[in-house]
Amino acid sequence: MASAGLGRNLKCSICLKLYTDPVTLRCGHDFCRGCIDHHLNRQDGAGVYSCPVCREEFLERLTLQRNITLCNVVENFLSTQLEEITGICCTYCFPSPVPAVRSCLMCEASLCDKHLRVHSKLPKHVLTDPSTSLEKRKCSVHKELLKYYCTEDAACICVSCCLIGEHKGHKMESLDMASGKKKKKLRNALQKLMTKREKTEERVRNIRRRLDDLEKRVLSEISRQEEQLSKSLSNVIQKLENKKMMLSKNMRHIKKLCNMADPLTILQDPDTGDLSDPDEEGGDEDTGGHDGGEEDTMDVGHDGGDEDTMDVGHDGSDYTGDSCDCAEDGDEDTGGHDGGDEDTGGHDGDDLKTAVTTSPGKKQNRPDRAERFQEYPQVISIRGFSSGRHYWDVEISEPDSWAVGMCYPSMDRRGEQADCTCSSKCWCLQGPLDEYDNSYSLMHKEKKIKVCHQISSNRVRIYLDYEAGQLSFYLLRNPIRHLHTFTATFTEPLHALLHVYDSSMTIL
């Protein structure tokens, strides 16, 4: 609005347009140089000159002086107007820019409302929406309007191109028809893109839901473990405090006896027999009475070191799963659960929790059924797992030539796919093959992943999270070492599998 008011003050009072090369008369009024020259020329014969605004008279024709300040103001105003007007300006409105409403392809000019009213109405003057690229709407060869579309060359052409040009005899369509077909293709492409975007958005939402569920499960498990650990440590602290109080009491009594001078009182004191350190008698009961075995001496909690190692409680609580024997219900208190199915192999021990290799030529009293493995010394568990989280431990008698894992019950019992290290229906950990190779390997679908070297441990832990599709293997040492985690979408129940050569294996 301010620029509009300024524009009214920058107009010549003769032509009523913005000043062009403004000059100033002696009376102070400003005019375009051309306008005031024309006015003064008409007064040459009268012998007197006057200002067209205030009528002040001059006996001699004045020398016109350019108003430099006003000239700069006009130029700045025009540049500001050009910046404020967006789009295309009328070709004929100069120097004041005016927005164009139509463009003429014939004239190659843009027109405002005022100039459009006086523009030629002949059919050859084709009007379109305002455009700055009018030359692109004409044939570069014949300088005629583009009216047709050559389908063979995929080009817009003029009438001359159709009749005498290089497109003569080609199949062609009107621009509207060709444009309509292309719009249809574009709409189909747009619909496909929209469908793909919706599917992508749905996948993103599903992944976010899974992440939210996983986060809730992890936080819930952390809270449970924190509560369990806090309760356990609180009990230990309370026992140690009681022990501290007892030791302090004994220390005060001993100091009192040491300060006595009467030897008879010292020797006849009835409480000196109970002043020995309880740690010297039957172990430290206050700290849980552990016997110092491998699993009992593991530290609780992660030490923040190597990501392949994990310090956990010997009760397996950090695995967030149920300890089981791969038998009917996995109840450790009932005892006598079997770890192998005698129908699937002839290599299991008498306790049905130990798999051993029989001596060559020794006849086994096992049923000859189709479920038995013939070529390979391996056996699977009776019980399968199709939900939940579980873990169990396996002890190996010899350091080499063994494999342990999980498989589908539909695993082949004959041929190459019956070997757990090659089957696509089995995930297993293979121990060192001989005394010269101390490496452990993870096997699935004939793919081998070597995980570590020079590690001596005869116990392996298997951890299954069926819903999460995760099967993990650990070496039971101090600290426990994580070897590898398989990730898959399980489609059948999973059974434990033991593969023995010259060794024996026991599910603990």
C-alpha positions as CSV (number, residue, x, y, z in Angstrom):
1,M,0.0,0.0,0.0
2,A,2.9,2.4,0.7
3,S,4.4,1.8,-2.7
4,A,1.0,2.6,-4.3
5,G,0.9,6.0,-2.6
6,L,4.5,6.7,-3.6
7,G,3.7,5.8,-7.2
8,R,1.0,8.5,-7.3
9,N,3.5,11.1,-6.2
10,L,6.0,10.1,-8.9
11,K,3.7,10.7,-11.9
12,C,4.1,13.6,-14.3
13,S,1.2,16.0,-14.2
14,I,1.2,16.2,-18.0
15,C,1.3,12.6,-19.2
16,L,0.0,11.2,-15.8
17,K,2.7,8.4,-16.0
18,L,5.8,7.8,-14.0
19,Y,8.5,10.4,-14.6
20,T,10.9,9.7,-17.5
21,D,14.1,11.7,-17.3
22,P,12.5,14.2,-14.8
23,V,13.5,17.9,-14.8
24,T,12.6,20.8,-12.5
25,L,11.4,24.3,-13.4
26,R,12.4,27.4,-11.4
27,C,9.0,27.3,-9.6
28,G,9.8,23.9,-8.2
29,H,7.5,21.7,-10.2
30,D,8.8,18.5,-11.9
31,F,7.9,17.1,-15.3
32,C,9.1,14.5,-17.8
33,R,11.7,16.2,-20.1
34,G,9.8,15.2,-23.2
35,C,6.5,16.4,-21.8
36,I,7.7,19.9,-20.7
37,D,9.7,20.4,-24.0
38,H,6.5,19.8,-25.9
39,H,4.6,22.2,-23.7
40,L,7.2,25.0,-24.0
41,N,7.4,24.5,-27.8
42,R,3.8,25.4,-28.1
43,Q,4.4,28.7,-26.2
44,D,7.4,29.8,-28.4
45,G,5.2,32.2,-30.5
46,A,3.5,33.8,-27.5
47,G,6.7,35.5,-26.2
48,V,6.1,34.3,-22.6
49,Y,6.4,30.8,-21.0
50,S,4.4,29.5,-18.0
51,C,4.3,26.5,-15.7
52,P,1.4,24.1,-16.6
53,V,0.7,23.6,-12.9
54,C,1.1,27.0,-11.1
55,R,0.9,29.2,-14.2
56,E,4.0,31.2,-13.1
57,E,5.3,33.1,-16.2
58,F,8.9,33.3,-17.5
59,L,10.0,35.9,-20.1
60,E,12.7,33.6,-21.4
61,R,12.7,29.9,-22.1
62,L,14.3,28.2,-19.2
63,T,17.2,25.8,-19.4
64,L,15.9,22.5,-18.1
65,Q,17.9,21.0,-15.3
66,R,17.7,17.3,-14.6
67,N,16.4,16.3,-11.2
68,I,18.9,13.7,-10.2
69,T,17.3,12.9,-6.9
70,L,13.9,12.4,-8.3
71,C,15.4,10.2,-11.1
72,N,17.0,7.9,-8.5
73,V,13.7,7.7,-6.6
74,V,11.8,6.7,-9.7
75,E,14.4,4.0,-10.6
76,N,14.3,2.6,-7.1
77,F,10.5,2.5,-7.2
78,L,10.5,0.7,-10.5
79,S,12.9,-2.0,-9.3
80,T,10.8,-2.4,-6.1
81,Q,7.7,-2.8,-8.3
82,L,9.3,-5.5,-10.4
83,E,10.2,-7.5,-7.2
84,E,6.7,-7.2,-5.8
85,I,4.9,-8.3,-9.0
86,T,5.1,-12.1,-9.2
87,G,4.5,-13.9,-12.5
88,I,4.5,-12.4,-15.9
89,C,4.1,-8.7,-16.8
90,C,2.4,-7.0,-19.7
91,T,4.8,-6.5,-22.6
92,Y,3.4,-3.1,-23.5
93,C,3.1,-1.5,-20.0
94,F,6.4,0.3,-19.6
95,P,7.9,1.7,-17.5
96,S,5.2,0.8,-14.9
97,P,4.9,-3.1,-14.8
98,V,1.4,-4.5,-14.8
99,P,0.6,-8.2,-14.4
100,A,-0.4,-10.0,-17.6
101,V,-3.6,-12.0,-17.9
102,R,-3.1,-13.6,-21.3
103,S,-0.3,-14.3,-23.8
104,C,-0.6,-14.2,-27.6
105,L,1.2,-16.9,-29.4
106,M,1.1,-15.1,-32.7
107,C,2.5,-11.8,-31.3
108,E,4.7,-13.5,-28.8
109,A,3.6,-11.0,-26.3
110,S,1.9,-10.9,-22.9
111,L,-1.2,-8.6,-22.3
112,C,-2.8,-7.0,-19.4
113,D,-6.6,-6.3,-19.3
114,K,-6.2,-2.9,-20.9
115,H,-4.2,-4.1,-23.9
116,L,-6.2,-7.3,-24.2
117,R,-9.3,-5.3,-25.0
118,V,-7.7,-3.7,-28.0
119,H,-5.8,-6.8,-29.2
120,S,-6.6,-8.4,-32.5
121,K,-9.5,-10.9,-32.5
122,L,-8.3,-12.7,-35.6
123,P,-8.3,-16.6,-35.3
124,K,-4.5,-16.7,-36.0
125,H,-3.9,-14.7,-32.8
126,V,-4.1,-17.7,-30.3
127,L,-4.4,-16.6,-26.7
128,T,-3.1,-18.8,-23.9
129,D,-2.3,-18.5,-20.2
130,P,0.5,-16.0,-19.5
131,S,3.9,-17.6,-20.4
132,T,7.5,-16.5,-20.7
133,S,8.5,-19.4,-23.1
134,L,6.3,-18.5,-26.0
135,E,9.0,-19.5,-28.5
136,K,8.8,-23.0,-27.2
137,R,5.2,-23.2,-28.5
138,K,6.4,-22.7,-32.1
139,C,8.2,-25.1,-34.4
140,S,12.0,-24.3,-34.4
141,V,12.1,-25.0,-38.2
142,H,9.0,-23.5,-39.7
143,K,8.2,-20.9,-36.9
144,E,4.6,-22.1,-36.8
145,L,2.4,-23.0,-33.9
146,L,2.8,-26.6,-32.6
147,K,-0.6,-28.3,-33.2
148,Y,0.1,-32.0,-33.5
149,Y,1.9,-34.9,-31.8
150,C,4.0,-37.4,-33.7
151,T,3.5,-40.7,-32.0
152,E,6.4,-42.4,-33.8
153,D,9.0,-39.7,-32.9
154,A,7.3,-38.6,-29.6
155,A,7.5,-35.0,-30.7
156,C,5.2,-32.0,-31.0
157,I,5.1,-30.7,-34.6
158,C,3.5,-28.0,-36.7
159,V,1.3,-28.3,-39.8
160,S,4.3,-27.9,-42.2
161,C,6.1,-30.7,-40.4
162,C,3.1,-32.9,-41.2
163,L,2.9,-31.9,-44.9
164,I,6.4,-31.3,-46.1
165,G,8.7,-31.8,-43.1
166,E,10.6,-34.8,-41.7
167,H,7.4,-36.2,-40.0
168,K,5.5,-36.5,-43.3
169,G,3.5,-39.8,-43.4
170,H,4.0,-40.5,-39.7
171,K,1.1,-41.3,-37.4
172,M,0.0,-38.2,-35.5
173,E,-2.6,-37.1,-32.9
174,S,-3.9,-33.8,-31.8
175,L,-2.2,-32.3,-28.8
176,D,-5.3,-32.7,-26.6
177,M,-5.6,-36.4,-27.5
178,A,-2.0,-37.1,-26.9
179,S,-2.1,-35.1,-23.7
180,G,-5.1,-37.0,-22.5
181,K,-3.4,-40.4,-23.0
182,K,-0.3,-39.2,-21.2
183,K,-2.4,-38.0,-18.3
184,K,-4.1,-41.4,-18.0
185,K,-0.6,-43.1,-17.8
186,L,0.5,-40.6,-15.2
187,R,-2.7,-41.2,-13.1
188,N,-2.0,-45.0,-13.2
189,A,1.6,-44.4,-12.2
190,L,0.4,-42.1,-9.4
191,Q,-2.0,-44.8,-8.2
192,K,0.7,-47.4,-8.0
193,L,3.0,-45.0,-6.2
194,M,0.2,-44.2,-3.7
195,T,-0.4,-48.0,-3.1
196,K,3.4,-48.5,-2.6
197,R,3.5,-45.6,-0.2
198,E,0.6,-47.0,1.8
199,K,2.2,-50.4,2.1
200,T,5.5,-48.7,3.1
201,E,3.7,-46.7,5.8
202,E,2.0,-49.9,7.1
203,R,5.3,-51.6,7.3
204,V,6.7,-48.6,9.2
205,R,3.7,-48.8,11.6
206,N,4.2,-52.5,12.1
207,I,7.9,-52.1,12.8
208,R,7.2,-49.3,15.3
209,R,4.6,-51.5,17.0
210,R,7.1,-54.3,17.3
211,L,9.7,-51.9,18.6
212,D,7.3,-50.6,21.2
213,D,6.4,-54.1,22.3
214,L,10.0,-55.1,22.4
215,E,10.8,-52.0,24.5
216,K,8.0,-52.8,26.9
217,R,9.2,-56.4,27.2
218,V,12.8,-55.4,27.8
219,L,11.8,-52.7,30.4
220,S,9.5,-55.2,32.1
221,E,12.3,-57.8,32.2
222,I,14.8,-55.3,33.5
223,S,12.4,-54.2,36.2
224,R,11.8,-57.9,37.2
225,Q,15.5,-58.7,37.3
226,E,16.2,-55.5,39.2
227,E,13.6,-56.4,41.8
228,Q,14.9,-59.9,42.1
229,L,18.5,-58.9,42.4
230,S,17.6,-56.1,44.8
231,K,15.7,-58.6,47.0
232,S,18.6,-61.1,46.9
233,L,21.2,-58.5,47.7
234,S,19.1,-57.1,50.5
235,N,19.0,-60.5,52.1
236,V,22.7,-60.8,51.8
237,I,23.3,-57.4,53.3
238,Q,21.0,-58.2,56.2
239,K,22.9,-61.4,56.9
240,L,26.2,-59.6,56.7
241,E,25.0,-56.9,59.1
242,N,24.0,-59.6,61.6
243,K,27.3,-61.2,61.2
244,K,29.0,-57.8,61.7
245,M,27.1,-57.2,64.9
246,M,28.1,-60.7,66.2
247,L,31.7,-60.1,65.3
248,S,31.7,-56.7,67.1
249,K,30.2,-58.3,70.2
250,N,32.8,-61.0,70.2
251,M,35.6,-58.5,69.7
252,R,34.4,-56.4,72.7
253,H,34.2,-59.5,74.9
254,I,37.7,-60.6,73.9
255,K,39.1,-57.1,74.6
256,K,37.5,-57.2,78.0
257,L,39.1,-60.6,78.8
258,C,42.5,-59.3,77.5
259,N,42.4,-56.4,80.0
260,M,41.6,-58.7,83.0
261,A,44.4,-59.5,85.4
262,D,42.8,-62.5,87.1
263,P,43.9,-65.6,85.2
264,L,41.2,-67.8,86.8
265,T,38.4,-65.6,85.4
266,I,39.9,-65.7,81.9
267,L,40.2,-69.4,81.9
268,Q,36.8,-70.1,83.3
269,D,34.9,-67.7,80.9
270,P,32.0,-69.7,79.5
271,D,31.7,-67.8,76.2
272,T,35.2,-68.1,74.8
273,G,34.3,-71.4,73.1
274,D,31.9,-69.6,70.7
275,L,34.2,-66.8,69.6
276,S,35.7,-68.5,66.6
277,D,35.1,-67.2,63.1
278,P,32.0,-68.9,61.6
279,D,33.8,-68.8,58.1
280,E,36.2,-71.5,59.5
281,E,33.4,-73.9,60.4
282,G,31.3,-75.3,57.5
283,G,31.6,-72.4,55.0
284,D,30.1,-69.0,54.8
285,E,26.3,-69.6,55.1
286,D,25.5,-65.9,55.1
287,T,26.6,-65.6,51.4
288,G,24.6,-68.5,50.2
289,G,26.7,-71.5,51.0
290,H,28.0,-72.0,47.4
291,D,30.6,-74.7,47.0
292,G,32.8,-72.7,44.6
293,G,31.9,-74.6,41.4
294,E,32.1,-73.0,38.0
295,E,28.5,-71.8,37.7
296,D,28.2,-70.8,41.3
297,T,31.2,-68.4,41.1
298,M,29.8,-66.3,38.2
299,D,29.3,-62.6,38.8
300,V,25.9,-61.1,38.7
301,G,25.4,-58.4,36.1
302,H,27.3,-57.3,33.0
303,D,30.8,-55.9,33.5
304,G,30.7,-53.6,30.5
305,G,33.6,-55.3,28.8
306,D,33.8,-57.5,25.7
307,E,30.4,-57.6,24.0
308,D,30.9,-61.3,23.4
309,T,31.0,-62.0,27.2
310,M,28.2,-61.8,29.7
311,D,28.3,-62.3,33.5
312,V,25.0,-63.8,34.7
313,G,23.7,-65.5,37.8
314,H,24.0,-69.3,37.9
315,D,20.3,-69.6,38.0
316,G,20.1,-68.3,34.4
317,S,17.8,-65.5,35.4
318,D,19.4,-63.2,32.9
319,Y,18.2,-65.4,30.1
320,T,14.5,-64.5,30.9
321,G,13.5,-68.1,30.1
322,D,12.4,-71.3,31.8
323,S,15.0,-73.9,32.6
324,C,13.9,-77.2,31.1
325,D,15.1,-80.8,30.5
326,C,13.6,-81.1,27.0
327,A,11.2,-83.7,28.4
328,E,7.5,-83.6,29.5
329,D,7.2,-80.5,31.6
330,G,10.8,-79.5,32.4
331,D,10.2,-79.6,36.2
332,E,13.7,-79.8,37.7
333,D,12.4,-81.0,41.1
334,T,10.7,-84.2,39.7
335,G,13.9,-85.7,38.3
336,G,14.3,-88.6,35.9
337,H,13.2,-86.7,32.8
338,D,14.6,-88.0,29.6
339,G,16.5,-85.8,27.1
340,G,16.4,-88.1,24.1
341,D,13.9,-90.0,22.0
342,E,14.9,-93.6,21.8
343,D,12.9,-93.9,18.6
344,T,15.1,-91.5,16.7
345,G,18.5,-93.0,17.3
346,G,20.5,-95.8,18.9
347,H,23.1,-93.6,20.7
348,D,21.4,-92.5,23.9
349,G,22.4,-93.6,27.4
350,D,20.4,-95.6,29.8
351,D,19.2,-92.5,31.8
352,L,17.7,-91.0,28.6
353,K,19.5,-87.8,29.3
354,T,22.9,-88.9,28.0
355,A,23.8,-89.6,24.4
356,V,26.8,-92.0,23.7
357,T,28.3,-93.7,20.7
358,T,28.2,-97.5,20.9
359,S,31.2,-99.7,20.1
360,P,31.3,-101.0,16.5
361,G,29.5,-104.3,16.2
362,K,27.6,-103.9,19.4
363,K,23.9,-104.6,18.9
364,Q,21.4,-102.1,20.5
365,N,18.0,-103.1,21.8
366,R,16.2,-100.2,20.0
367,P,13.2,-100.4,17.8
368,D,13.9,-100.3,14.0
369,R,11.6,-97.4,13.0
370,A,11.5,-94.9,10.3
371,E,12.1,-92.1,12.8
372,R,15.6,-93.4,13.6
373,F,18.7,-91.7,12.1
374,Q,20.7,-94.4,10.2
375,E,23.9,-92.8,8.9
376,Y,24.6,-90.2,11.6
377,P,25.1,-90.7,15.4
378,Q,22.5,-88.3,16.6
379,V,19.2,-88.2,18.6
380,I,16.5,-85.6,19.2
381,S,14.4,-84.9,22.3
382,I,10.8,-86.2,22.9
383,R,9.6,-82.8,23.8
384,G,9.3,-79.9,21.3
385,F,8.8,-76.2,21.9
386,S,6.4,-74.1,19.9
387,S,6.2,-71.0,22.2
388,G,7.8,-69.3,25.1
389,R,11.4,-68.8,26.2
390,H,13.6,-71.7,27.4
391,Y,17.2,-72.7,28.0
392,W,19.1,-75.8,29.0
393,D,22.7,-76.9,29.4
394,V,24.6,-79.7,27.8
395,E,27.8,-81.2,29.1
396,I,30.3,-82.9,26.6
397,S,32.7,-85.6,27.8
398,E,35.3,-85.1,25.1
399,P,36.7,-81.8,23.7
400,D,36.2,-82.6,20.0
401,S,33.8,-84.2,17.5
402,W,30.3,-83.2,18.6
403,A,27.4,-80.9,17.7
404,V,24.4,-79.7,19.6
405,G,21.4,-77.6,18.5
406,M,17.7,-77.7,17.7
407,C,15.7,-79.0,14.7
408,Y,12.3,-79.4,13.3
409,P,10.6,-82.8,13.8
410,S,10.3,-83.0,9.9
411,M,14.1,-83.1,9.5
412,D,15.2,-85.9,7.2
413,R,16.4,-89.2,8.8
414,R,18.2,-90.5,5.7
415,G,20.7,-88.9,3.2
416,E,22.8,-85.8,3.4
417,Q,20.0,-83.6,4.9
418,A,19.9,-85.9,7.9
419,D,23.3,-84.5,9.0
420,C,22.5,-81.7,11.4
421,T,25.5,-79.7,10.1
422,C,24.0,-79.6,6.6
423,S,20.2,-79.6,7.1
424,S,18.1,-76.5,6.4
425,K,15.8,-77.6,9.3
426,C,18.5,-77.6,11.9
427,W,20.5,-74.9,13.8
428,C,23.5,-76.3,15.7
429,L,26.8,-75.5,17.3
430,Q,29.7,-77.8,16.2
431,G,32.6,-78.3,18.5
432,P,36.3,-78.8,17.5
433,L,36.6,-81.6,14.9
434,D,39.9,-82.9,16.1
435,E,42.8,-82.1,18.4
436,Y,44.4,-79.8,15.9
437,D,41.3,-77.6,15.5
438,N,40.1,-75.7,18.6
439,S,37.5,-73.6,16.8
440,Y,33.7,-73.6,17.3
441,S,31.4,-73.2,14.3
442,L,27.7,-72.4,13.9
443,M,26.0,-74.5,11.2
444,H,22.8,-74.0,9.2
445,K,22.0,-74.9,5.5
446,E,25.6,-75.9,4.9
447,K,26.8,-72.4,6.0
448,K,29.5,-72.3,8.6
449,I,30.3,-69.4,10.9
450,K,33.5,-69.8,12.9
451,V,33.0,-68.0,16.2
452,C,36.0,-68.4,18.5
453,H,39.4,-70.2,18.9
454,Q,41.4,-71.7,21.8
455,I,38.5,-71.8,24.3
456,S,38.2,-74.8,26.6
457,S,34.8,-75.5,27.9
458,N,32.8,-78.7,28.1
459,R,29.5,-77.1,28.8
460,V,27.1,-75.4,26.3
461,R,23.9,-73.4,27.0
462,I,21.1,-73.2,24.4
463,Y,18.6,-70.4,24.7
464,L,15.3,-70.2,22.7
465,D,12.9,-67.3,22.3
466,Y,10.4,-68.9,20.0
467,E,8.1,-65.8,19.4
468,A,11.1,-63.5,18.8
469,G,12.6,-66.1,16.4
470,Q,15.9,-66.2,18.2
471,L,18.1,-69.2,19.0
472,S,21.3,-68.4,20.9
473,F,24.4,-70.5,21.9
474,Y,26.7,-69.8,24.9
475,L,29.8,-71.4,26.4
476,L,29.4,-71.9,30.1
477,R,32.6,-70.6,31.5
478,N,33.4,-67.7,33.9
479,P,32.2,-65.4,32.5
480,I,29.6,-67.0,30.2
481,R,30.5,-66.2,26.5
482,H,27.8,-65.5,23.9
483,L,28.8,-67.3,20.7
484,H,26.0,-66.5,18.2
485,T,22.3,-65.9,17.8
486,F,20.3,-67.3,14.9
487,T,17.3,-65.2,13.8
488,A,14.5,-67.0,11.9
489,T,10.7,-67.3,11.6
490,F,10.1,-70.7,13.1
491,T,7.3,-72.7,11.5
492,E,7.4,-75.9,13.5
493,P,8.1,-77.0,17.0
494,L,11.8,-77.1,17.9
495,H,13.4,-80.2,19.4
496,A,16.8,-80.5,21.0
497,L,19.4,-82.4,19.0
498,L,22.6,-84.1,20.2
499,H,25.2,-85.3,17.6
500,V,28.0,-87.5,19.1
501,Y,31.1,-89.1,17.5
502,D,33.7,-90.5,20.0
503,S,32.2,-88.5,22.9
504,S,29.2,-88.6,25.1
505,M,26.8,-85.7,25.8
506,T,24.4,-85.1,28.8
507,I,21.6,-82.7,29.2
508,L,22.0,-81.3,32.7
